[in-house]
């Protein structure tokens, strides 16, 4: 069993989810800490820190990769291998187009960096779509500008 994320981890995920919810429009829904069914046999569920998916998905339907537009993981000291290697490979294999990983670059004062990836349809693996620290401005999958410092204050 994995340890419960620290409060800062949860704060970053919640604040990013709130910003995404305000940004991405009514066709999309944003959730934190929900099961994402990557595979039925053998069963494989993941719980991304933030997921943006089709808002038309009924509440009682299982969330699957084809419903997802973006998954985000907030990296913690105990989840480095999972967040840098395992989860991106699983999300790419499942066909999720966008993956973001948020890292805290300093232990004493939060300084966040967001590593963005987009699925390469030819290779089926994620290719870098850029890295941001301080301010993040993106146009894909949603147009938005975020002061990453706002995620921790």
N, C-alpha and C positions, 0 to 999 in steps of 0.2 A: 504494500500500500504506500502511495506517495504522500509525503508530508503536505499539510495545508499550506498554501502560499502565504507569504508574509503580507502585512497590511499594505506596504508600499506597492507590492505587486498587484494587489486587488484594486488599490486606488488608481493606478495607471490604467488598468484594464477598464475600470468603470468610467473614468473620465474620457478615455478614447472612445468608448462605446457611445457616450452621450454626444460627443462631437460628431461621430459618424451618423448617429440617428438624426441630428439636426441638418446634416449635409446631404445624405444620399437620396432623399426623396421617398415618397409614399410607395413606390414599387418595391422597396427593400425594407427588411426588418433587421434589427441588430440585437444580438443576445450575447450574454456572458455566461460562461459555465453551463453550457447545455451539451448533451450528448450529440455527437455527429457520427452516424453509422458509416464507416468507411468500407466495411465488408460484412457480409452475412455469414459466410462459411470459409474458414473459421471466423467466428464473430470478432469484429474489431471496431470498437467505439473509441473515440477520442473526445476530449472536452477542451476545445480551444478556449483561450482566454476571451477572445472576441470573435464573433462570426457574423458576417453580413450575408443574408440570404433572401430569397423571394418572399415578399410579404403575403403572397397569395397562398402559401403553404398552410393547410389547415393545422390547427393546434394539436390535433390528435395524430398527425402523420409524422413518421420518423424523419428526422432531418438527415438528408443524404448529400453526397458531394454535388450532384447535379442541381441542387437547390442553392448552392453556395457561390458567392462571388468573391469573397475575401475571408481568409482566416488569419488571425493574429495570435502570436504567442509572446508573452512577456517572460523573458528569460530570467530565471532565478539561479542562485549558486548550485542548487541541487538538481537543476534540470538542463544543464548545459548540453550534454550529449543528446538528450531527447529533443530539445528545442533547435539545436543546430544541425542535427543529422537525422534522427529517427522520424520525427514528425514531418519535416519538409519532404522527405522521401515518400512517406505514406500519403500525404496530401497531394503530391504531384502524381503519384501512381493512381490516385483516385480521380484525377482530372480537375482539381480545384485550380482555377486560373491564377488567383493572386494569393500570395503568402507574405505576411510581414512579420519580422521578429524584432522585438524591442529589447535593447540591452541597456543596462545601467553602466556607464563607463567609469564611474568612480564610486567607491564605497562610502566616502565621508559625506559628500553632497551629491544628490542625484543629478547626473548629467546623462540624459538619454540620447540614444542613437537608434534610428529605425532603419533596418535593412529590408529593402523591398525586393520581391521576386515575382516574376511572371512566368507562367508555364510555357515552355517552348513546345509547340504542337508537333514539331518534327522529332525531337528527342524524347519528349515526355518527362523532362526534368526541368527544374526551375533555373532560370537565368536571372542574373542580377538586373534589377530595374532601378538601382540607385540606393544610396545611403544618405540619410539626413541626420544632422545634429543641430540643435538650436531651433531653427525654423524648418518646417517641412512643407513644401509646396508640391502637390501632385495633381495630375489630370486624369490618372487612370488607376483604379477603376472609377474614382469619383474626383471631381475637381474640389480641392480644399487646400487651405493653408492653416497650419497648426504651429503654435509656439509650443514646442515639446516641454518647455519648463512649466507650462500650465497644467501638465498632466501630474505634476508632483507637488503643487502648492495649494 
